């Protein structure tokens, strides 16, 4: 069955070829990679186009003009994947913090769930040992905070490694999603709850990026905290 892996990118020229090689070595038939690039000045979009030559028919690229936000990139990718008839859609980061090795298990879990979350905060999950104490606290606090405010019953509410049944994505009002940054993950989880979708979690170890620069900051974390309340009021 067709599986589309949606990967938003901004300045990930070094990481993208490595990620593609790992994805296409998986024992998953019908897997394609959809890159949604926000006009990366480091040439990520061109690197993605070159990957289509290396893996004919397995890589698609959507080029966007400028940095338009993580949430809108995912919505654009989801919409495209559904339009081309994908049965399953996976979302993940481009920076190699999400290991593709978890994907077969996540897809298998979709036999019993509508959505599967790669979770850092269930038994067996975790984050990179090299994370600073501040980053660990911000990450854990963000998930705990949004769980409390929105009444979510999953442990990793801010994680960006997920797998969806196509029918589950179609059940969500994707065009109404307003969160463009990291709060997008929380909004998607809240919409899954509101639509009565079954969400399962599987443990993952979230690795630190080895190339490029992390986009997380205290400012972004505080903005996401405010966005949680906006999500609650909007729906």
ROKOL-991116 format. One record per atom (N, C-alpha, C, CB): x negated, z negated, y; residue in one letter. Coordinates in pm, whole numbers, padded with zeros to 5 digits, always signed. Glycine has a CB too. Layout:
# ROKOL-991116
XZYA;...
***
This chain:
# ROKOL-991116
-00084+00000-00119X;+00000+00000+00000X;-00089+00000+00124X;+00096-00123+00000X;-00049+00077+00227X;-00133+00086+00348X;-00152-00049+00416X;-00072+00184+00447X;-00277-00082+00445X;-00314-00204+00516X;-00393-00165+00640X;-00397-00301+00425X;-00346-00207+00756X;-00417-00179+00881X;-00476-00308+00935X;-00324-00114+00987X;-00606-00306+00963X;-00674-00420+01025X;-00689-00390+01173X;-00813-00447+00958X;-00622-00467+01257X;-00625-00447+01402X;-00732-00536+01463X;-00486-00476+01465X;-00824-00474+01536X;-00936-00547+01595X;-00949-00511+01743X;-01068-00516+01520X;-00910-00600+01834X;-00935-00576+01976X;-01083-00593+02006X;-00850-00672+02065X;-01136-00512+02097X;-01278-00522+02129X;-01303-00518+02279X;-01355-00411+02061X;-01403-00593+02319X;-01460-00584+02453X;-01606-00624+02441X;-01383-00674+02557X;-01694-00527+02456X;-01838-00548+02443X;-01876-00602+02305X;-01887-00644+02551X;-01840-00528+02201X;-01873-00566+02064X;-01946-00452+01992X;-01745-00605+01986X;-02026-00377+02066X;-02094-00260+02009X;-02188-00297+01895X;-02172-00188+02117X;-02251-00413+01903X;-02344-00455+01797X;-02270-00500+01672X;-02435-00567+01847X;-02159-00571+01692X;-02089-00630+01578X;-01998-00533+01503X;-02007-00746+01626X;-01942-00436+01573X;-01839-00351+01512X;-01886-00273+01389X;-01789-00254+01614X;-02004-00210+01390X;-02048-00140+01268X;-02066-00233+01149X;-02177-00068+01294X;-02114-00355+01175X;-02130-00452+01067X;-01994-00489+01009X;-02203-00579+01117X;-01898-00515+01098X;-01763-00550+01054X;-01700-00438+00973X;-01674-00583+01173X;-01715-00315+01019X;-01657-00201+00947X;-01716-00189+00807X;-01681-00071+01025X;-01846-00206+00795X;-01909-00199+00664X;-01856-00305+00569X;-02058-00212+00677X;-01836-00425+00621X;-01782-00534+00538X;-01637-00506+00498X;-01791-00668+00613X;-01558-00454+00590X;-01417-00425+00560X;-01404-00319+00452X;-01344-00380+00687X;-01482-00213+00464X;-01467-00103+00371X;-01536-00125+00237X;-01519+00022+00434X;-01602-00239+00223X;-01657-00276+00093X;-01561-00365+00016X;-01791-00347+00111X;-01449-00401+00078X;-01351-00487+00012X;-01275-00411-00097X;-01253-00545+00114X;-01232-00481-00202X;-01151-00416-00306X;-01004-00409-00265X;-01165-00493-00440X;-00979-00342-00150X;-00844-00329-00098X;-00816-00181-00076X;-00826-00410+00035X;-00728-00124-00157X;-00696+00018-00143X;-00609+00040-00020X;-00625+00071-00269X;-00629+00155+00043X;-00546+00192+00156X;-00577+00118+00285X;-00406+00170+00122X;-00695+00055+00294X;-00730-00022+00414X;-00787+00069+00521X;-00830-00134+00379X;-00734+00058+00642X;-00788+00129+00757X;-00815+00031+00870X;-00690+00240+00805X;-00904+00072+00959X;-00943-00011+01074X;-00890+00052+01201X;-01097-00028+01081X;-00819-00027+01281X;-00769+00018+01411X;-00838-00064+01520X;-00613+00005+01420X;-00920+00000+01598X;-00993-00064+01707X;-00917-00039+01837X;-01140-00012+01717X;-00889-00147+01910X;-00825-00135+02041X;-00927-00180+02144X;-00692-00221+02050X;-00990-00085+02210X;-01101-00117+02300X;-01057-00113+02445X;-01217-00021+02278X;-01094-00217+02519X;-01056-00230+02660X;-01166-00179+02753X;-01024-00375+02692X;-01206-00054+02733X;-01303+00007+02822X;-01435-00065+02827X;-01247+00014+02958X;-01485-00107+02711X;-01610-00186+02706X;-01725-00113+02773X;-01646-00217+02560X;-01792-00176+02871X;-01905-00111+02936X;-02028-00094+02846X;-01944-00188+03057X;-02029-00164+02732X;-02145-00150+02643X;-02128-00035+02544X;-02168-00280+02566X;-02020+00043+02557X;-02002+00160+02472X;-01935+00132+02339X;-02132+00223+02447X;-01866+00018+02326X;-01799-00015+02200X;-01702+00094+02157X;-01726-00147+02213X;-01630+00152+02253X;-01535+00258+02220X;-01601+00378+02155X;-01461+00302+02343X;-01717+00415+02206X;-01790+00529+02149X;-01847+00495+02011X;-01903+00571+02244X;-01892+00371+01996X;-01939+00326+01865X;-01825+00334+01764X;-01994+00181+01872X;-01705+00295+01805X;-01590+00302+01716X;-01558+00446+01678X;-01468+00238+01784X;-01567+00537+01773X;-01543+00679+01742X;-01644+00731+01641X;-01549+00763+01871X;-01769+00687+01654X;-01873+00731+01560X;-01847+00678+01420X;-02011+00685+01608X;-01781+00563+01409X;-01750+00508+01277X;-01654+00597+01200X;-01691+00367+01291X;-01570+00670+01272X;-01477+00761+01206X;-01552+00873+01136X;-01378+00818+01306X;-01669+00909+01186X;-01752+01010+01119X;-01812+00953+00991X;-01863+01059+01212X;-01846+00825+00995X;-01906+00760+00878X;-01802+00729+00771X;-01977+00632+00920X;-01680+00695+00816X;-01571+00661+00723X;-01451+00751+00756X;-01532+00509+00734X;-01456+00877+00717X;-01353+00973+00757X;-01211+00928+00720X;-01381+01108+00694X;-01122+00934+00818X;-00983+00902+00795X;-00952+00753+00783X;-00938+00968+00673X;-01051+00668+00804X;-01028+00525+00784X;-01042+00443+00912X;-01125+00473+00681X;-01080+00509+01021X;-01097+00438+01149X;-01019+00510+01258X;-01248+00428+01187X;-00939+00434+01331X;-00870+00486+01448X;-00911+00404+01570X;-00715+00483+01429X;-00909+00469+01685X;-00950+00401+01808X;-00846+00425+01917X;-01090+00450+01854X;-00803+00317+01980X;-00718+00325+02098X;-00803+00282+02216X;-00589+00235+02084X;-00821+00373+02312X;-00900+00343+02431X;-00807+00303+02545X;-00987+00465+02471X;-00834+00187+02603X;-00755+00142+02716X;-00843+00134+02841X;-00689+00004+02687X;-00781+00154+02956X;-00856+00157+03081X;-00874+00016+03135X;-00785+00245+03185X;-00989-00042+03108X;-01019-00173+03164X;-00975-00287+03074X;-00955-00188+03297X;-01007-00408+03118X;-00982-00529+03041X;-00838-00575+03065X;-01083-00640+03080X;-00749-00543+02972X;-00606-00568+02989X;-00557-00689+02912X;-00529-00447+02945X;-00644-00755+02838X;-00604-00880+02773X;-00587-00870+02623X;-00479-00928+02833X;-00618-00981+02557X;-00613-00988+02411X;-00472-00965+02357X;-00665-01122+02363X;-00373-01031+02420X;-00237-01022+02370X;-00182-00881+02373X;-00147-01112+02449X;-00200-00813+02486X;-00148-00677+02496X;-00222-00582+02402X;-00159-00627+02641X;-00350-00611+02375X;-00425-00529+02281X;-00367-00541+02140X;-00574-00569+02280X;-00335-00665+02101X;-00277-00684+01968X;-00139-00619+01958X;-00267-00833+01936X;-00057-00636+02061X;+00076-00575+02058X;+00066-00423+02046X;+00157-00614+02184X;-00026-00365+02120X;-00047-00219+02111X;-00090-00180+01970X;-00154-00172+02215X;-00181-00259+01913X;-00227-00230+01777X;-00118-00247+01674X;-00343-00317+01743X;-00040-00356+01685X;+00070-00379+01591X;+00171-00265+01596X;+00139-00512+01621X;+00207-00224+01717X;+00306-00118+01734X;+00258+00012+01671X;+00336-00097+01883X;+00131+00042+01690X;+00074+00163+01632X;+00072+00155+01480X;-00068+00186+01686X;+00032+00041+01427X;+00026+00024+01282X;+00164+00039+01218X;-00033-00113+01246X;+00265-00019+01281X;+00401-00007+01228X;+00451+00137+01235X;+00497-00101+01305X;+00419+00205+01344X;+00464+00343+01363X;+00406+00437+01258X;+00427+00391+01502X;+00284+00406+01212X;+00222+00495+01113X;+00256+00454+00969X;+00072+00496+01131X;+00338+00350+00953X;+00390+00315+00821X;+00309+00215+00742X;+00401+00436+00743X;+00231+00130+00809X;+00156+00028+00736X;+00251-00074+00674X;+00056-00043+00830X;+00220-00115+00553X;+00299-00219+00486X;+00252-00359+00522X;+00293-00200+00335X;+00122-00370+00549X;+00063-00499+00586X;-00029-00478+00706X;-00014-00562+00467X;-00032-00576+00794X;-00117-00569+00913X;-00199-00697+00922X;-00032-00547+01043X;-00329-00681+00938X;-00420-00795+00953X;-00475-00793+01095X;-00536-00790+00847X;-00483-00909+01157X;-00549-00920+01287X;-00671-01009+01272X;-00453-00975+01395X;-00780-00970+01338X;-00901-01050+01330X;-00993-01019+01448X;-00975-01025+01198X;-01089-01109+01471X;-01186-01090+01578X;-01293-00989+01536X;-01252-01225+01615X;-01356-00931+01636X;-01461-00833+01610X;-01600-00894+01601X;-01460-00727+01716X;-01612-01023+01632X;-01744-01084+01648X;-01802-01144+01520X;-01738-01190+01753X;-01740-01114+01405X;-01786-01159+01274X;-01762-01308+01251X;-01933-01130+01259X;-01684-01372+01337X;-01649-01512+01313X;-01545-01524+01202X;-01597-01575+01441X;-01468-01418+01180X;-01372-01412+01070X;-01432-01327+00958X;-01234-01354+01118X;-01456-01386+00845X;-01516-01311+00735X;-01411-01224+00665X;-01580-01407+00634X;-01435-01094+00653X;-01342-01007+00581X;-01321-01048+00436X;-01392-00866+00586X;-01412-01127+00381X;-01399-01168+00241X;-01270-01245+00216X;-01519-01253+00201X;-01211-01302+00320X;-01086-01376+00302X;-00963-01284+00292X;-01067-01473+00418X;-00978-01160+00332X;-00861-01072+00343X;-00790-01049+00210X;-00904-00938+00400X;-00858-01021+00098X;-00784-01002-00027X;-00697-01122-00063X;-00881-00975-00140X;-00749-01243-00043X;-00670-01362-00073X;-00552-01378+00021X;-00757-01484-00066X;-00570-01342+00147X;-00461-01350+00244X;-00351-01251+00209X;-00512-01325+00386X;-00390-01131+00169X;-00291-01031+00130X;-00216-01074+00004X;-00358-00894+00107X;-00287-01135-00091X;-00221-01184-00212X;-00119-01293-00179X;-00324-01237-00312X;-00152-01375-00080X;-00062-01484-00040X;+00066-01431+00023X;-00133-01576+00058X;+00063-01308+00073X;+00182-01249+00132X;+00290-01218+00028X;+00145-01122+00206X;+00259-01234-00098X;+00362-01221-00200X;+00464-01333-00187X;+00300-01221-00341X;+00421-01447-00131X;+00508-01564-00120X;+00539-01602+00025X;+00445-01681-00190X;+00489-01526+00121X;+00508-01562+00262X;+00523-01436+00346X;+00390-01646+00313X;+00578-01453+00465X;+00590-01343+00560X;+00463-01326+00642X;+00710-01365+00652X;+00399-01439+00669X;+00278-01441+00752X;+00179-01537+00689X;+00311-01484+00900X;+00052-01501+00692X;-00054-01589+00641X;-00155-01612+00753X;-00123-01529+00514X;-00186-01738+00777X;-00282-01777+00880X;-00411-01823+00815X;-00225-01887+00971X;-00523-01766+00856X;-00653-01818+00814X;-00680-01944+00894X;-00766-01713+00835X;-00678-02059+00828X;-00675-02187+00898X;-00805-02265+00888X;-00563-02271+00844X;-00849-02314+01003X;-00968-02399+01009X;-00934-02545+00982X;-01035-02386+01146X;-00805-02578+00989X;-00765-02719+00992X;-00676-02759+00875X;-00695-02749+01120X;-00696-02694+00760X;-00638-02742+00635X;-00753-02774+00541X;-00540-02635+00572X;-00722-02841+00432X;-00826-02880+00336X;-00905-02757+00290X;-00764-02952+00216X;-01036-02763+00301X;-01122-02652+00263X;-01162-02564+00379X;-01054-02570+00161X;-01096-02581+00494X;-01130-02502+00612X;-01227-02577+00701X;-01004-02467+00691X;-01276-02509+00805X;-01368-02574+00896X;-01424-02477+00998X;-01481-02639+00820X;-01513-02528+01082X;-01578-02446+01184X;-01728-02452+01163X;-01540-02493+01327X;-01797-02363+01232X;-01942-02353+01220X;-02008-02487+01255X;-01996-02241+01310X;-02105-02525+01175X;-02175-02652+01198X;-02253-02652+01328X;-02270-02680+01082X;-02282-02534+01381X;-02360-02525+01505X;-02274-02538+01631X;-02433-02395+01509X;-02143-02548+01614X;-02059-02567+01732X;-02095-02697+01803X;-01909-02567+01693X;-02089-02695+01935X;-02112-02817+02012X;-01994-02912+01994X;-02133-02784+02162X;-02015-03042+02013X;-01903-03136+02005X;-01788-03100+02099X;-01951-03277+02035X;-01820-03052+02219X;-01717-03015+02315X;-01631-02901+02261X;-01779-02976+02450X;-01695-02801+02204X;-01620-02687+02152X;-01532-02729+02034X;-01715-02575+02110X;-01582-02817+01950X;-01502-02866+01838X;-01379-02940+01887X;-01586-02956+01747X;-01399-03025+01987X;-01287-03102+02042X;-01185-03011+02107X;-01338-03206+02143X;-01231-02913+02186X;-01140-02821+02253X;-01057-02743+02152X;-01217-02724+02341X;-01120-02698+02045X;-01049-02620+01944X;-00945-02704+01871X;-01147-02561+01844X;-00986-02822+01825X;-00892-02908+01753X;-00779-02952+01844X;-00964-03031+01696X;-00814-02993+01967X;-00715-03040+02062X;-00613-02931+02094X;-00782-03087+02190X;-00659-02805+02110X;-00569-02696+02142X;-00462-02677+02036X;-00646-02568+02159X;-00502-02686+01910X;-00406-02671+01801X;-00311-02791+01795X;-00478-02656+01667X;-00365-02911+01807X;-00282-03031+01800X;-00183-03036+01917X;-00370-03157+01800X;-00228-02999+02034X;-00145-03001+02154X;-00027-02905+02141X;-00228-02966+02278X;-00054-02783+02101X;+00055-02684+02090X;+00149-02718+01975X;-00003-02544+02070X;+00097-02779+01869X;+00184-02824+01760X;+00284-02927+01813X;+00101-02885+01644X;+00235-03019+01893X;+00320-03126+01945X;+00425-03070+02042X;+00234-03233+02015X;+00382-02988+02137X;+00472-02938+02240X;+00579-02846+02182X;+00394-02864+02347X;+00541-02761+02088X;+00632-02659+02036X;+00693-02693+01901X;+00560-02528+02026X;+00653-02806+01843X;+00709-02844+01715X;+00671-02751+01601X;+00857-02849+01725X;+00550-02698+01606X;+00504-02606+01502X;+00461-02685+01379X;+00387-02518+01553X;+00481-02625+01261X;+00447-02696+01137X;+00324-02638+01069X;+00564-02692+01041X;+00243-02561+01143X;+00115-02515+01089X;+00003-02589+01161X;+00100-02361+01103X;-00112-02598+01096X;-00220-02679+01147X;-00310-02604+01246X;-00303-02731+01033X;-00332-02476+01223X;-00420-02399+01311X;-00335-02304+01395X;-00526-02319+01228X;-00289-02354+01509X;-00196-02277+01591X;-00265-02178+01684X;-00111-02370+01673X;-00396-02193+01703X;-00468-02107+01797X;-00558-02006+01727X;-00550-02191+01891X;-00561-02009+01594X;-00648-01918+01520X;-00601-01773+01529X;-00654-01959+01375X;-00696-01681+01528X;-00663-01540+01543X;-00681-01457+01419X;-00744-01483+01650X;-00692-01521+01303X;-00710-01448+01176X;-00579-01460+01100X;-00832-01504+01092X;-00500-01350+01094X;-00368-01356+01034X;-00337-01227+00959X;-00261-01382+01140X;-00246-01238+00865X;-00195-01121+00793X;-00043-01125+00797X;-00247-01117+00645X;+00017-01010+00820X;+00162-01000+00833X;+00220-00897+00737X;+00201-00965+00977X;+00336-00926+00684X;+00417-00820+00626X;+00469-00735+00742X;+00535-00878+00539X;+00483-00606+00720X;+00535-00519+00825X;+00673-00565+00869X;+00541-00373+00778X;+00756-00606+00775X;+00891-00651+00808X;+00888-00773+00899X;+00969-00682+00682X;+00788-00859+00883X;+00778-00977+00968X;+00746-00938+01111X;+00671-01073+00914X;+00654-00845+01129X;+00621-00799+01265X;+00742-00732+01330X;+00502-00702+01262X;+00816-00656+01251X;+00934-00589+01307X;+01041-00690+01349X;+00992-00490+01205X;+01039-00807+01289X;+01138-00909+01324X;+01105-00981+01453X;+01150-01010+01211X;+00984-00962+01504X;+00941-01031+01625X;+00964-00944+01748X;+00794-01071+01615X;+01005-01004+01860X;+01025-00927+01984X;+00891-00900+02054X;+01120-01003+02080X;+00814-00810+01998X;+00679-00787+02047X;+00676-00748+02195X;+00612-00680+01965X;+00777-00674+02240X;+00778-00628+02378X;+00803-00742+02477X;+00882-00520+02397X;+00851-00856+02429X;+00878-00970+02517X;+00757-01062+02532X;+00995-01050+02464X;+00657-01044+02449X;+00542-01135+02452X;+00468-01120+02584X;+00447-01108+02332X;+00450-01232+02651X;+00389-01230+02784X;+00247-01284+02786X;+00473-01309+02880X;+00209-01363+02687X;+00076-01422+02685X;-00029-01315+02662X;+00065-01532+02577X;-00131-01315+02744X;-00232-01211+02733X;-00365-01264+02683X;-00251-01143+02865X;-00387-01394+02692X;-00514-01451+02649X;-00501-01522+02516X;-00566-01547+02754X;-00571-01635+02504X;-00571-01707+02377X;-00435-01768+02344X;-00676-01815+02379X;-00351-01788+02446X;-00216-01840+02421X;-00131-01741+02342X;-00147-01874+02553X;-00175-01618+02333X;-00103-01519+02253X;-00084-01567+02110X;-00176-01386+02254X;-00188-01629+02053X;-00179-01676+01914X;-00069-01780+01900X;-00314-01734+01867X;-00061-01870+01998X;+00041-01975+01995X;+00180-01914+02009X;+00016-02078+02107X;+00194-01819+02099X;+00325-01756+02119X;+00372-01684+01994X;+00318-01657+02236X;+00281-01617+01926X;+00318-01550+01801X;+00365-01651+01697X;+00199-01468+01746X;+00297-01763+01687X;+00338-01866+01591X;+00475-01922+01625X;+00235-01979+01587X;+00500-01942+01754X;+00629-01995+01796X;+00742-01895+01767X;+00626-02028+01947X;+00715-01767+01788X;+00815-01665+01758X;+00843-01657+01608X;+00769-01528+01811X;+00740-01675+01528X;+00760-01677+01383X;+00854-01791+01345X;+00625-01690+01308X;+00834-01906+01409X;+00921-02020+01384X;+01064-01989+01427X;+00868-02145+01457X;+01080-01933+01547X;+01213-01904+01599X;+01287-01802+01514X;+01204-01855+01742X;+01214-01712+01451X;+01274-01608+01367X;+01292-01653+01222X;+01189-01482+01371X;+01248-01775+01192X;+01265-01827+01058X;+01174-01765+00954X;+01404-01809+01016X;+01059-01715+00996X;+00965-01654+00903X;+00887-01761+00827X;+00868-01559+00978X;+00851-01729+00704X;+00771-01819+00622X;+00623-01798+00654X;+00798-01796+00471X;+00558-01904+00700X;+00416-01895+00737X;+00335-01984+00644X;+00395-01937+00886X;+00234-01926+00581X;+00145-02000+00492X;+00005-02005+00554X;+00139-01936+00351X;-00070-02107+00519X;-00208-02119+00567X;-00305-02117+00449X;-00226-02248+00649X;-00415-02047+00466X;-00522-02050+00367X;-00649-02096+00439X;-00541-01909+00299X;-00732-02175+00374X;-00851-02228+00441X;-00956-02121+00467X;-00912-02339+00360X;-01015-02125+00585X;-01128-02038+00618X;-01234-02123+00687X;-01083-01918+00708X;-01357-02075+00680X;-01465-02131+00761X;-01489-02035+00877X;-01596-02153+00676X;-01470-02085+00997X;-01486-02003+01117X;-01633-02005+01156X;-01396-02055+01233X;-01699-01892+01145X;-01843-01883+01173X;-01867-01856+01321X;-01908-01773+01088X;-01981-01899+01370X;-02019-01869+01508X;-02074-01728+01514X;-02123-01972+01562X;-02049-01660+01625X;-02102-01525+01640X;-02254-01530+01644X;-02045-01458+01767X;-02316-01424+01590X;-02463-01414+01592X;-02511-01317+01699X;-02515-01371+01455X;-02421-01227+01742X;-02457-01130+01845X;-02349-01129+01952X;-02474-00988+01784X;-02391-01105+02077X;-02294-01104+02185X;-02269-01244+02238X;-02164-01042+02140X;-02174-01255+02331X;-02147-01381+02400X;-02003-01424+02381X;-02179-01368+02549X;-01984-01551+02348X;-01849-01605+02331X;-01772-01598+02463X;-01854-01749+02281X;-01640-01568+02453X;-01556-01557+02572X;-01478-01686+02598X;-01460-01441+02557X;-01495-01788+02513X;-01424-01914+02530X;-01491-02000+02637X;-01417-01991+02397X;-01410-02073+02714X;-01461-02164+02816X;-01360-02275+02837X;-01490-02088+02949X;-01401-02381+02907X;-01309-02490+02938X;-01194-02438+03024X;-01383-02605+03010X;-01223-02350+03118X;-01121-02292+03204X;-01014-02221+03123X;-01183-02196+03305X;-01057-02141+03025X;-00962-02069+02941X;-00879-02166+02859X;-01037-01971+02848X;-00943-02274+02809X;-00870-02373+02729X;-00763-02443+02812X;-00967-02476+02670X;-00795-02478+02937X;-00698-02544+03023X;-00584-02451+03060X;-00767-02595+03150X;-00616-02324+03083X;-00511-02227+03113X;-00417-02212+02994X;-00571-02089+03151X;-00474-02210+02874X;-00392-02198+02753X;-00298-02317+02738X;-00480-02186+02629X;-00344-02437+02778X;-00259-02556+02770X;-00135-02540+02857X;-00337-02682+02812X;-00151-02486+02975X;-00037-02461+03063X;+00054-02354+03004X;-00084-02419+03203X;-00005-02253+02945X;+00073-02143+02888X;+00164-02192+02775X;-00019-02032+02837X;+00124-02296+02705X;+00208-02350+02598X;+00345-02390+02652X;+00140-02470+02531X;+00347-02454+02768X;+00474-02494+02829X;+00554-02372+02874X;+00450-02588+02947X;+00486-02272+02925X;+00555-02149+02963X;+00623-02084+02843X;+00457-02050+03027X;+00554-02088+02729X;+00612-02032+02606X;+00739-02107+02570X;+00511-02038+02490X;+00734-02238+02577X;+00851-02321+02543X;+00969-02288+02634X;+00816-02471+02553X;+00942-02276+02764X;+01050-02249+02859X;+01104-02107+02844X;+01000-02271+03003X;+01017-02013+02811X;+01059-01872+02804X;+01161-01850+02693X;+00937-01781+02782X;+01144-01922+02581X;+01233-01899+02466X;+01332-02013+02448X;+01151-01881+02338X;
***
